[in-house]
Amino acid sequence: MDNKTLLKQAMEARKHAHCPYSRFPVGAALLCADGTVYTGVNVENAVNSLSICAERVALFNAISAGKHDFVKLAVVCKAAYCRPCGACRQVLHEHAPDLKIVMGSSQGTYKSTTISNLLPEAFSL
């Protein structure tokens, strides 16, 4: 699947973000090796530490459906080139150390990298 198609799915998912506190909606779309796509949005809570990012929601949706082989993740927000946070980087790296990351903006522009480039020397047991 090309980057723009995956970004469109992340943009569509972003419409469902629950972010009444930050007003910073984020959408993610995770491409599995078999071609299926799982989406996620950020879901905020009044207790900030109980909130969860779109990237982890997409990953956990895929894992809950029995998927474990991931190819590419698109993440979109209103900023230029939305980047996964540190917690998301660690979780993504553990489940898919070769994952391609497409960081998009709501204007449709994007930059591509890998999770290993975003989190060099990731923690591992």
JOCOR-V497944 format. One record per residue. RES is the residue in one letter. SS is DSSP state (~ for helix, > for strand, _ for the rest). PSI is psi in whole degrees, 0 to 359 (* if undefined). D_FIRST is the distance of its C-alpha to the first C-alpha in Angstrom with 1 decimal. Layout:
res->RES ss->SS psi->PSI d_first->D_FIRST
res->RES ss->SS psi->PSI d_first->D_FIRST
This chain:
res->M ss->_ psi->136 d_first->0.0
res->D ss->_ psi->162 d_first->3.8
res->N ss->~ psi->318 d_first->6.6
res->K ss->~ psi->322 d_first->8.5
res->T ss->~ psi->317 d_first->6.7
res->L ss->~ psi->321 d_first->6.9
res->L ss->~ psi->322 d_first->10.2
res->K ss->~ psi->321 d_first->11.4
res->Q ss->~ psi->322 d_first->11.2
res->A ss->~ psi->320 d_first->13.2
res->M ss->~ psi->320 d_first->15.5
res->E ss->~ psi->317 d_first->16.2
res->A ss->~ psi->322 d_first->17.0
res->R ss->~ psi->332 d_first->19.2
res->K ss->_ psi->340 d_first->21.6
res->H ss->_ psi->7 d_first->22.8
res->A ss->_ psi->145 d_first->23.7
res->H ss->> psi->96 d_first->27.3
res->C ss->_ psi->61 d_first->28.8
res->P ss->_ psi->342 d_first->32.4
res->Y ss->_ psi->310 d_first->33.7
res->S ss->_ psi->336 d_first->31.4
res->R ss->_ psi->40 d_first->30.0
res->F ss->_ psi->80 d_first->26.8
res->P ss->_ psi->137 d_first->23.9
res->V ss->_ psi->138 d_first->20.7
res->G ss->> psi->147 d_first->17.4
res->A ss->> psi->149 d_first->14.8
res->A ss->> psi->123 d_first->11.5
res->L ss->> psi->121 d_first->10.9
res->L ss->> psi->124 d_first->8.0
res->C ss->> psi->162 d_first->10.1
res->A ss->_ psi->332 d_first->10.2
res->D ss->_ psi->4 d_first->10.8
res->G ss->_ psi->351 d_first->7.6
res->T ss->_ psi->153 d_first->9.9
res->V ss->> psi->134 d_first->9.8
res->Y ss->> psi->134 d_first->13.2
res->T ss->> psi->165 d_first->14.6
res->G ss->> psi->159 d_first->17.8
res->V ss->> psi->159 d_first->20.4
res->N ss->_ psi->141 d_first->23.4
res->V ss->> psi->111 d_first->26.6
res->E ss->_ psi->158 d_first->29.8
res->N ss->_ psi->154 d_first->33.3
res->A ss->_ psi->328 d_first->36.7
res->V ss->_ psi->102 d_first->37.0
res->N ss->~ psi->322 d_first->34.4
res->S ss->~ psi->348 d_first->33.9
res->L ss->~ psi->359 d_first->32.8
res->S ss->_ psi->162 d_first->29.8
res->I ss->> psi->145 d_first->26.3
res->C ss->_ psi->156 d_first->23.2
res->A ss->~ psi->322 d_first->19.9
res->E ss->~ psi->315 d_first->18.1
res->R ss->~ psi->326 d_first->20.6
res->V ss->~ psi->314 d_first->20.5
res->A ss->~ psi->313 d_first->16.8
res->L ss->~ psi->314 d_first->17.5
res->F ss->~ psi->327 d_first->20.7
res->N ss->~ psi->316 d_first->19.2
res->A ss->~ psi->315 d_first->16.9
res->I ss->~ psi->321 d_first->19.8
res->S ss->~ psi->334 d_first->22.1
res->A ss->_ psi->4 d_first->20.0
res->G ss->_ psi->9 d_first->20.5
res->K ss->_ psi->143 d_first->17.2
res->H ss->_ psi->6 d_first->17.8
res->D ss->_ psi->106 d_first->15.0
res->F ss->> psi->142 d_first->12.5
res->V ss->> psi->311 d_first->9.8
res->K ss->> psi->145 d_first->9.1
res->L ss->> psi->129 d_first->11.0
res->A ss->> psi->136 d_first->11.2
res->V ss->> psi->133 d_first->14.9
res->V ss->> psi->138 d_first->16.6
res->C ss->> psi->184 d_first->20.4
res->K ss->_ psi->344 d_first->23.0
res->A ss->_ psi->163 d_first->23.7
res->A ss->_ psi->121 d_first->22.2
res->Y ss->_ psi->76 d_first->19.5
res->C ss->_ psi->126 d_first->19.8
res->R ss->_ psi->143 d_first->20.3
res->P ss->_ psi->144 d_first->20.6
res->C ss->_ psi->174 d_first->24.3
res->G ss->~ psi->317 d_first->26.1
res->A ss->~ psi->316 d_first->26.2
res->C ss->~ psi->320 d_first->22.4
res->R ss->~ psi->315 d_first->22.0
res->Q ss->~ psi->313 d_first->24.5
res->V ss->~ psi->315 d_first->23.0
res->L ss->~ psi->316 d_first->19.4
res->H ss->~ psi->320 d_first->20.9
res->E ss->~ psi->323 d_first->22.9
res->H ss->~ psi->340 d_first->20.1
res->A ss->_ psi->75 d_first->17.5
res->P ss->_ psi->345 d_first->19.3
res->D ss->_ psi->14 d_first->16.5
res->L ss->_ psi->134 d_first->13.9
res->K ss->> psi->141 d_first->12.1
res->I ss->> psi->127 d_first->13.1
res->V ss->> psi->111 d_first->12.0
res->M ss->> psi->111 d_first->15.3
res->G ss->> psi->168 d_first->15.5
res->S ss->> psi->166 d_first->18.5
res->S ss->_ psi->348 d_first->19.3
res->Q ss->_ psi->355 d_first->19.7
res->G ss->_ psi->359 d_first->16.1
res->T ss->_ psi->157 d_first->16.7
res->Y ss->> psi->163 d_first->15.1
res->K ss->> psi->147 d_first->15.8
res->S ss->> psi->146 d_first->14.0
res->T ss->> psi->196 d_first->15.9
res->T ss->> psi->161 d_first->16.2
res->I ss->~ psi->326 d_first->18.2
res->S ss->~ psi->326 d_first->20.8
res->N ss->~ psi->324 d_first->21.4
res->L ss->~ psi->334 d_first->21.8
res->L ss->_ psi->74 d_first->24.1
res->P ss->_ psi->147 d_first->26.0
res->E ss->_ psi->46 d_first->28.5
res->A ss->_ psi->150 d_first->27.1
res->F ss->_ psi->140 d_first->29.7
res->S ss->_ psi->146 d_first->29.7
res->L ss->_ psi->* d_first->32.4
